[in-house]
C-alpha cells in the first residue's frame, strides 16, 4: 500500500489552474464562487501573518520616514503612536515624488501629516477570505494585524504574497489528500502512513466529543488542522467506506475515521479521548 501511495505522489501532476485563478483575486479581480473562496475561508490570518515587521512612528519627520522606507524590505509601513496603536499607513508611493527633498521637508512634515487614513486592520481569528476582501478595497500590499479592534495595537502584518503562498500549500495538500483517499486501506500492521514530510494518515476511533456531531459543526479542519479523508461505517454485511465525506456527515460511535494532517495535529485529535 505504501508503494502504491508513493508512486501515486510521484506520478500525479497537481493542477495549478486554481492557483492562477487566485492571482486574479490578488489583482483585485474578485472570485466569490467555487473552491477558491472555500479554501481562503479555511486559512486563518493567525497562521499566515508575519510577526517581524517594520513601522513608522507618527511623530517621525520626513527625513526619518524616507530613511526608513529606503532601508525597508517592504513597500508599505504601518504608522503607530507611542502605545503601538495603528493610526495610518505610509507607502513608498506616497513619498517617491518628494524623496529628493527630504532635507528641506524634514522639519515641515511628520508621519502623521502624510499617512493614509484609508485602511483597515485584521484580527488573528479572521480568515484569509476576509483579508482578501479588505485588500481589494485598497492598493496596499500589506495590512496591519491587531490584537483587538478596541486597542488597535499592532501585532503583525499580513502580506498579499504570503496569502498566495499559504493558498498554494493548502491546494497542494488538499489535492494530494483527496487523491489518496480513494487508494487508502489501512492495515493493522500499518497504523500510520507518512506521505509528506511532517504529515501522516492514520485510522482512529472518533473522540467522544465528535460523536453525534457533523464534520461541519465540529469545524475539524479549522479547529484541529486535520482532514477527514474517509469514514468506515459498520453495517450488517461488513463495512462501508465513505471517501471524502460530506461536511454534513454525522459521526457515529462505531465509525472509524481516517484522518490526514501534520503529525502534531493528529496527536492532538487522538488525545481528545
C-alpha positions as a printed Julia matrix, in Angstrom:
273×3 Matrix{Float64}:
   0.0    0.0     0.0
   2.82   2.39    0.86
   4.45   1.68   -2.52
   1.17   2.46   -4.25
   0.81   5.74   -2.39
   4.37   6.85   -3.01
   4.2    6.04   -6.74
   0.96   8.0    -6.99
   2.54  11.01   -5.28
   5.47  11.0    -7.69
   3.39  10.47  -10.81
   0.44  12.77  -10.06
   0.74  16.18  -11.66
  -1.1   18.62   -9.42
  -3.31  21.09  -11.26
  -2.34  24.75  -10.95
  -5.38  26.23  -12.64
  -6.99  27.3    -9.37
  -3.73  28.84   -8.19
  -3.53  31.0   -11.29
  -7.12  31.98  -10.63
  -6.11  33.22   -7.19
  -3.68  35.63   -8.82
  -6.71  37.36  -10.33
  -8.06  37.8    -6.82
  -4.78  39.32   -5.68
  -5.03  41.77   -8.58
  -8.4   42.95   -7.25
 -10.47  40.72   -9.55
 -12.84  39.03   -7.14
 -13.9   35.4    -7.23
 -16.85  34.67   -4.99
 -17.83  31.2    -6.13
 -16.2   27.79   -6.09
 -13.23  26.27   -4.35
 -11.11  29.42   -4.12
 -13.39  31.09   -1.58
 -13.8   27.89    0.43
 -10.05  27.4     0.68
  -9.46  31.01    1.69
 -12.1   30.75    4.42
 -10.29  27.74    5.89
  -6.97  29.56    6.35
  -6.9   31.78    9.47
  -4.93  35.01    9.44
  -3.05  33.88   12.56
  -1.39  31.11   10.52
  -0.1   33.47    7.84
   0.71  36.93    9.19
   4.27  37.97    9.99
   5.34  38.96   13.47
   8.55  40.57   12.22
   7.64  43.86   10.59
   8.7   47.49   10.31
   6.72  50.52   11.42
   6.98  54.29   11.29
   6.31  56.42   14.36
   3.57  59.0    13.97
   6.0   61.76   15.1
   8.87  60.82   12.73
   9.93  63.69   10.49
  10.09  63.4     6.72
  13.81  62.64    6.67
  13.35  59.78    9.12
  10.44  58.45    7.05
  12.48  58.44    3.85
  15.4   56.69    5.54
  13.12  54.03    6.97
  11.39  53.41    3.64
  14.69  53.2     1.73
  16.15  50.71    4.21
  12.94  48.7     4.49
  12.32  45.38    2.78
   8.66  46.06    2.01
   6.71  48.83    0.29
   4.1   49.59    2.99
   4.59  50.67    6.58
   2.04  50.91    9.42
   2.2   54.23   11.27
   1.9   53.8    15.04
   1.63  56.05   18.1
   3.53  55.75   21.37
   1.24  52.92   22.52
   1.74  50.96   19.28
  -1.77  51.68   18.05
  -2.1   51.82   14.26
  -3.08  55.31   13.14
  -2.31  55.14    9.41
  -0.29  53.64    6.58
   2.59  55.03    4.52
   3.56  53.53    1.18
   6.69  54.15   -0.83
   4.36  55.52   -3.5
   3.26  58.29   -1.1
   6.76  59.76   -0.85
   8.52  58.82   -4.08
   7.89  62.21   -5.72
   9.36  64.09   -2.76
  12.17  61.73   -1.79
  14.92  64.08   -3.03
  13.54  66.94   -0.97
  13.89  65.23    2.37
  16.31  67.81    3.74
  14.02  70.76    3.04
  10.91  68.9     4.19
  12.31  67.19    7.25
  11.21  69.92    9.64
   7.93  70.61    7.88
   6.23  67.22    7.58
   5.81  64.37   10.04
   4.36  60.9     9.51
   1.03  61.92   10.99
   0.66  64.56    8.27
   1.2   62.31    5.28
  -0.05  58.9     6.46
  -3.01  57.39    4.63
  -6.08  57.13    6.85
  -7.97  54.91    4.4
  -7.02  51.42    5.52
  -8.37  48.51    7.53
  -6.88  46.24   10.15
  -7.18  42.46   10.5
  -7.73  40.23   13.51
  -5.8   36.96   14.02
  -9.03  34.89   14.11
 -10.33  36.28   10.83
  -9.74  34.2     7.72
  -7.86  34.93    4.52
 -11.04  35.42    2.51
 -11.94  38.34    4.78
  -8.39  39.59    4.32
  -8.66  39.41    0.51
 -11.96  41.29    0.62
 -10.21  44.07    2.54
  -7.19  44.05    0.24
  -9.47  44.59   -2.74
 -10.55  47.94   -1.3
  -7.03  49.36   -1.12
  -3.76  49.42   -3.04
  -1.61  48.24   -0.12
   0.42  45.05   -0.37
   0.23  44.6     3.38
  -2.34  45.29    6.1
  -1.72  45.51    9.85
  -2.9   42.76   12.19
  -4.06  43.97   15.61
  -4.79  42.13   18.84
  -8.32  43.55   19.05
 -10.37  46.34   17.5
 -10.69  48.3    20.74
  -7.0   48.78   21.48
  -5.91  48.6    17.81
  -2.39  47.64   18.92
  -0.34  46.13   16.13
   0.99  42.58   16.47
   1.94  41.88   12.86
   1.41  42.47    9.16
  -0.33  40.25    6.6
   1.08  40.46    3.06
  -0.71  39.59   -0.19
   2.18  37.39   -1.3
   2.03  35.35    1.92
  -1.67  34.7     1.37
  -0.89  33.28   -2.05
   1.9   31.09   -0.64
  -0.47  29.77    2.03
  -3.11  29.13   -0.65
  -0.63  27.24   -2.84
   0.34  24.99    0.08
  -3.28  24.36    1.01
  -4.28  23.48   -2.57
  -1.37  21.05   -2.88
  -2.24  19.38    0.41
  -5.95  19.14   -0.42
  -5.42  17.72   -3.89
  -2.89  15.23   -2.61
  -5.06  14.02    0.26
  -8.15  13.86   -1.97
  -6.32  11.65   -4.47
  -5.01   9.45   -1.68
  -8.39   8.94   -0.05
  -9.66   6.52   -2.66
  -6.45   4.44   -2.52
  -6.06   4.02    1.22
  -6.96   0.83    3.02
  -5.35   0.9     6.44
  -3.93  -2.36    7.77
  -3.3   -3.49   11.32
   0.45  -3.54   10.74
   0.39  -0.04    9.23
  -1.44   2.14   11.8
   0.13   5.3    10.43
   1.4    6.18    6.95
   3.73   9.13    6.32
   3.02  10.62    2.91
   4.7   14.06    3.07
   7.38  15.43    5.33
   5.72  16.07    8.68
   2.33  14.74    7.51
   0.67  11.4     8.16
  -2.51   9.43    7.6
  -3.97   7.42   10.47
  -7.06   5.41   11.29
  -8.68   6.26   14.63
 -11.89   5.75   16.58
 -13.8    9.04   16.8
 -13.15  11.04   20.0
 -16.12  11.05   22.37
 -16.67  14.77   21.74
 -17.11  14.1    17.99
 -19.94  11.58   18.31
 -23.35  12.83   17.24
 -21.96  15.95   15.59
 -21.35  16.77   11.94
 -17.94  17.45   10.43
 -19.15  20.97    9.67
 -20.36  21.55   13.23
 -17.05  20.36   14.66
 -15.17  22.54   12.16
 -12.49  19.86   12.22
 -10.15  21.41    9.66
 -10.01  24.84   11.27
 -10.14  23.69   14.9
  -7.72  20.77   14.71
  -5.81  21.2    11.44
  -6.63  17.74   10.05
  -8.7   16.43    7.13
 -11.22  13.59    7.4
 -10.3   11.59    4.3
 -12.84   8.84    4.75
 -15.17   7.21    7.24
 -15.64   3.48    7.73
 -19.15   2.64    8.89
 -20.11  -0.77   10.23
 -23.05  -2.42    8.5
 -24.69  -5.82    8.73
 -22.83  -7.06    5.67
 -19.49  -5.56    6.58
 -18.03  -2.09    6.33
 -19.0    0.81    4.12
 -16.25   3.28    3.2
 -17.32   6.87    2.65
 -14.41   8.6     0.88
 -14.27  12.39    1.35
 -17.45  12.54    3.45
 -19.84  15.48    3.2
 -19.39  18.25    5.78
 -22.91  17.38    6.97
 -21.95  13.8     7.8
 -22.86  12.96   11.42
 -20.1   10.98   13.15
 -21.3    7.8    14.87
 -19.85   5.94   17.82
 -18.92   2.83   15.83
 -17.39   4.78   12.93
 -13.71   4.68   12.12
 -12.11   7.89   10.88
  -9.17   8.05    8.52
  -7.59  11.47    9.04
  -4.61  13.23    7.5
  -2.57  16.18    8.67
   0.53  17.28   10.49
   1.69  14.69   13.0
   1.35  17.1    15.93
  -2.27  17.88   14.98
  -3.1   14.2    14.61
  -1.71  13.57   18.1
  -3.98  16.32   19.46
  -7.07  14.65   17.97
  -6.02  11.19   19.2
  -5.63  12.52   22.73
  -9.11  14.07   22.85
 -10.48  10.79   24.18
